[in-house]
């Protein structure tokens, strides 16, 4: 009996002694991680900080990521370029910002009339999305870890009411990604600006309207102080997925448990950020309306026009870019199947509950 106790105690003691040696054997790595999103808004910036902290926690502090705001070491819309070129080790950005390099990149983030956040996650993680997108990212020199999601977005802020597609003609509109290409087809002068540049552009009259994310972020950035009309829904980016992009060569060289730590922190932070937006947006919208914002739905005619223009754009991009066509067809099959399932199981109940709980 005593001998067994001694042996057990010896085993526990050996394990206790071994742990520091194993921790000490981990390579100590310190990477810079610039981001595309303003520090002034504690949503995506908070997700960036949280991800970096979690990677450190999961590796007992051996693998440290240092988050930087836009412009501190890399301009906001050059993060992926800097990571791919090896100027920095990793960075937090949305692949949709870089659609000009390859429109297929937008499919990894958000595209007009795309899937919801749940449907996006299911495509990326269990529907084969990450696998089919891997080479798209690798061509840019990066490996992408899904790391954040905004949930449903809003349509944007306008200085004047938009009642018809005619009201869109000549409008200077900050709109990111493929949504800008869609709006261009309707006569809009689309511009892609870094998030931190939107407010000054609105204030100086460089643009007439802008979309960013949703009530909480938009309130923080002060768009309501300049543009009064707030439109919904955000058809241009339903539920964008944002990535931690890692230099591909460095990713391949990372110890496996460091890669696992980044993947685990990414999945956790992706869902945390989506939940945070869901909690913060409703009261922010009430505050905006109480402060004078005029909430407006896009008309059915505008929604129909943007939807038709979107489908035409996808067809044209597919004709000129075989890879876009291949990835889009894979994505589209998933999207349609999800829409059909949600229409039966989710949307029917959501619509009933919305009506049943409406104020009378």
N, C-alpha and C positions, 0 to 999 in steps of 0.2 A: 504493500500500500504506500509506504513512504517512498519506496523506489519509484513508483509511478508518479508520485507528486514531484519528486526531484526531477524526473525526466520531463514532465510537463512544464515545470518551472524553467528548466534549461532550454526547452524549445521556445517558450515565450521570450526568455531573455535573449536568445539568439535572434529571434525575429525583431525584437526591439533594437538590438544592435545593428541589424542589417538595414533597417529602414533609413537611418541617416546616410549610410553609404550609398544606397540606391538613389536617394534624393540628391546627394552630392554628385552622383555620376551623371545627372541630367545636364546636358549642355546649357549654359546660361546664354539666352538670346534676348536681344533688345532691338525691337523694330519700331520704325516711325510709321504712323498711320494717319495720313491727311484725309480730310473728308470734304464733301461737297455742300454740307448743310450748316446753316448759321448757328453759332454758339448761343445766340440770343433766344433761341426757341428750344425748350427742354423736352423735345420729343425725339426727333432723329438724332440730334446731338447727344441727348441723354442715352439713346440706344448705342451710339458709338462708344461713349464712355463705359457703359455697362458691359458691352461685349469685351472691350479691352481688359476691364477688371476681372471678368469671369475667366478669361483665358489665363490670367495670372493666378487666380485662385485654383483653377483646375490643374495647374502645373507647379503648385507650391512656390510660386514666385519666380520660377526659373525662366519662364517664357514671358517677357514683358512687352506689351504693345503700348506705345505712347500716342494718344489721339491728338490731332491738330485740327484746328478750324480752317475753313477755306481761306486761301491766301497767305496763311502763315508760313508754309513752305512750298505749297503747290496751289495754283489757281483752282477755283471750284470745279470748273468743267475740264480740267486737264488731269484729274486724278488717275483715271485708267491709263492714260498715256504714260504718266510718270511711273506707275507701277510696272507696266509692260516693258518699259525701257530700262527698268532697274534703277531709276533715280531715287526711288523709295521702295521699301520692301512690300508694303501693302497699303490699302486705302479703301475708304468707305464711300461708295458712289452708286448711282443707278446706271445700268448699262444702256437704258433708253436715251440718256444724254448723248450717246456716241453713235446714234443711228446713221449719221452721215458717213461713217467708216464702213458700216455694213448694216443695212436695215434689219437683218436677222437679230442683231443685238437687242433691239427693242422688245423682241418676244421674251427675253429673259427678265424683263422688268414689267412693262405695262404697255398695252397698245389699245387704240380705240375699240370700244365695245368688247373688251376682253372679259375674262372670268373674274369672279369674286375672289376675296382673299382665300377662302377655304378651297375653292376650285383651283386657284393658282398654286397653293401649297400641294394639293394632291397631284397636280401635273408635274411639278418640280420633283417631288420626293418619291412618289410611288407610281406616277404615270409615265415615267421615262423622260421627263423634261430635262433634267440635269444631264442625263447621258447624251441626249441629242444636241444639247447646247454646248457640251464640253469643248468640241473642236472650234466652235465659234469664238469662245473666249480664248482658247489657246492660240488662235491666229493673232490675237491682240497681245499675246505674251502673258496672259493672266489665268489664274484659276479662281473661279467665283464661288464663294460660300454665301448662300442666302442668309441675310442677317437682320432684315427689318421689313416691316410692311405697314403702310399707312392706313389700310382699310379703305373703305369707299371715300372718294374725294368729291369736291364740289366743282361746279362748272366754271366759276370765275367771277371777277369783279369788273363791272362796266360803268363808265361815266354816264351813259344814257341807256334807256331801255332798248332792248332788242326784241322787236315783235315779229320780225320776219327775216328770211334769208337776205332780203334786200338791205336790211339794216346792217348786215355784216360786211357789205362791200366797202373796201377801202379802210376798214377798221385795223388799226395797229394793235395787235394782240400778242402778248407774251404767252406762248403755249408751247410746252415741251414735247419732244419726241415726234412720233408719227402723227399725233393730233394736229401739229402745225401743218403737216403736208395735207391733211384732210381739209383744214380750214382754208388753206391756200386755194383749193379747188372751188371754194365758195366765195372767193374774192377777197379774203382776209389777207392782210400783210402780217404774216406770222413771224415772230421773233423768239429765239431761244436765249434767255438770259439766266445767269446764275441766280439762285434764290436771293442772295444778298444784294443783287443789283435791281431787283424788281421795284422796290419802293421808290428809289430815286428816279427811276425811269418813268414811273407813274406821276410822281410829283412834278417833274419837269415837262410833262406832256410828250415825252418821247414815245410813249405807248398810250393807247386809249383804254386798254383792258388787260387783265392779267389773271391767269389761273396759277395756283400753287398747290395747296393740299386741301385744307379744310378749315373750319371755323377757328379752332384753337391757334394753329400756326398763323393763319391769316390775320387774326386779331392781334397777335403778338407783333407781327410785322407792320401793322397799321394800315393795311390796304383800304379799310373802311373809312379812313379819314380823307381819302381822295376820291374813291369810286364808290358810289352809293348803292348801285344795283348788284345784288348777289344772286347768281344763277346756279341752278342745279338741274339735273345730276351731272356728275363728272364723267361723262361718257368717254372723254379722251384718255383717262387713266382710272379705271375702276378701282383697282387695289394693287398699286405698284409694289413689287418686291425689289428690295435694295440689297446690294451685295457688299461683303468684304472681299475685295479683290486682292489676290496675293500674286506676286511675281511667280510665274509658272516654274522657273528653274529653282527658285528658293522653296516653293511648295514641295516639289519632288524631293528636295534634299532634307526636308524637315523630318525629324524622328516621327514615327507613326503616332505616338501618343500625343505629340504636339498637334498633329493634323486632326486627331480625334477631338482634342480639346477645342480647337477652332470650330469644328463641325457642331459639337455639342453646344458651345456657347452661341453659335449662330442660330440653331433651332430654338434655343431658349429665348434669345433676344428678339427673334422674328415675331414670336407669339406675344412676348411682353410688350413690344412696341405697338402691335395691333390692338391689344387690350387697352393700352394707355390712350391711344387715339379714341377708342370707343367710349372711354370714360370722360375724357376731357372735351370732346367736341359738342355734346348736347348743351351743357351749360354755357359754353362759349357762343353757340349760335343764339341762345336766348339773350345773352348780353349784347350781341351785335344788333339784334332786332330792336331791343330796348333802346339802344343808342342811335337808332335811326336808319340802320341798314334796311333796304327794301328787298325782301326775299322773293325771287321770281323763278318759276319753272321755265325751262326752255319750251317753246311751243312744239306741238306735235310735228308741224311742218319743218321746223329746224332739226328736230331729232331725226325725222325721216331723211332729210337732205344729207345730214352728216353720216347717217348709217349707209346710205347708198354710196356716198363718196368714199367711205371707208372700204366697202367691199370692192369698189372699182380699183382703189389703191392697192389692196392686197393682190388682186389679180394681175395688175401691171407690174408690181414688184416681183411677183412670182415668175412672170414671163422673162424678166431680165436678169433674175438671180436664182439659179437652180437651188442653191442651198436655202434661200429664204422660202422657196416653194416647198421644199421637203420638210423643213421645220414647221412652217405654218400649217401644212396639211396634217402633221402629227398633232400640233396644238389645237387645230380646228376640230378634229375628231373628238378630242377630249372635251373641248368646250361645249360642243353640241350635245354630247352624251350627258354631261353634267347639267346643262340647262334643262334637258328633258326630265332627268331625275329630280332636280330641285323643283321643277314646276309641279310635280306630283306631291313630293314629300315635304318640301320646305316652304315654297312660295305660297301654296294654297293655305297653309296654316298661318303664315306670317300676314297674308292679306286679310284673313278673317280676324285675327287678333287686332290688327291695326284698326279695322272698322269697329270691332266690338268695344275697344277701349277708347275710341275717339270721344272727346268731350261732347256732351249733348246739351 
